[in-house]
């Protein structure tokens, strides 16, 4: 199991389009992938779960990845978030 603290940096936070990009990427992996905010953890493969986090710009989340492809999953998801979901600010 791997964990990393991430900060949502894009202007609109985890809005619908960014959430969809995250879900699409997460679903490419076999690993269990969760995003946690405070004490609430959701399945990062669920668009509804991610939307319910209501993570705006500056939100601090804990990314937890567990499974056979966890290293690759963590690396690619962190890159997507750090690249602000490839959105222009």
ChimeraX attribute file (.defattr): number of C-alpha atoms within 10 A of each C-alpha:
attribute: neighborCount
match mode: 1-to-1
recipient: residues
	/A:1	12
	/A:2	13
	/A:3	15
	/A:4	14
	/A:5	12
	/A:6	16
	/A:7	18
	/A:8	20
	/A:9	19
	/A:10	21
	/A:11	14
	/A:12	16
	/A:13	21
	/A:14	26
	/A:15	15
	/A:16	14
	/A:17	13
	/A:18	21
	/A:19	22
	/A:20	19
	/A:21	17
	/A:22	23
	/A:23	21
	/A:24	15
	/A:25	16
	/A:26	23
	/A:27	15
	/A:28	11
	/A:29	18
	/A:30	14
	/A:31	20
	/A:32	19
	/A:33	27
	/A:34	22
	/A:35	22
	/A:36	18
	/A:37	15
	/A:38	9
	/A:39	5
	/A:40	11
	/A:41	18
	/A:42	19
	/A:43	17
	/A:44	24
	/A:45	22
	/A:46	19
	/A:47	17
	/A:48	15
	/A:49	17
	/A:50	25
	/A:51	16
	/A:52	12
	/A:53	18
	/A:54	13
	/A:55	19
	/A:56	16
	/A:57	15
	/A:58	13
	/A:59	15
	/A:60	16
	/A:61	20
	/A:62	16
	/A:63	21
	/A:64	21
	/A:65	26
	/A:66	17
	/A:67	14
	/A:68	13
	/A:69	14
	/A:70	20
	/A:71	14
	/A:72	13
	/A:73	24
	/A:74	22
	/A:75	11
	/A:76	15
	/A:77	20
	/A:78	19
	/A:79	13
	/A:80	16
	/A:81	20
	/A:82	15
	/A:83	14
	/A:84	20
	/A:85	22
	/A:86	13
	/A:87	11
	/A:88	8
	/A:89	8
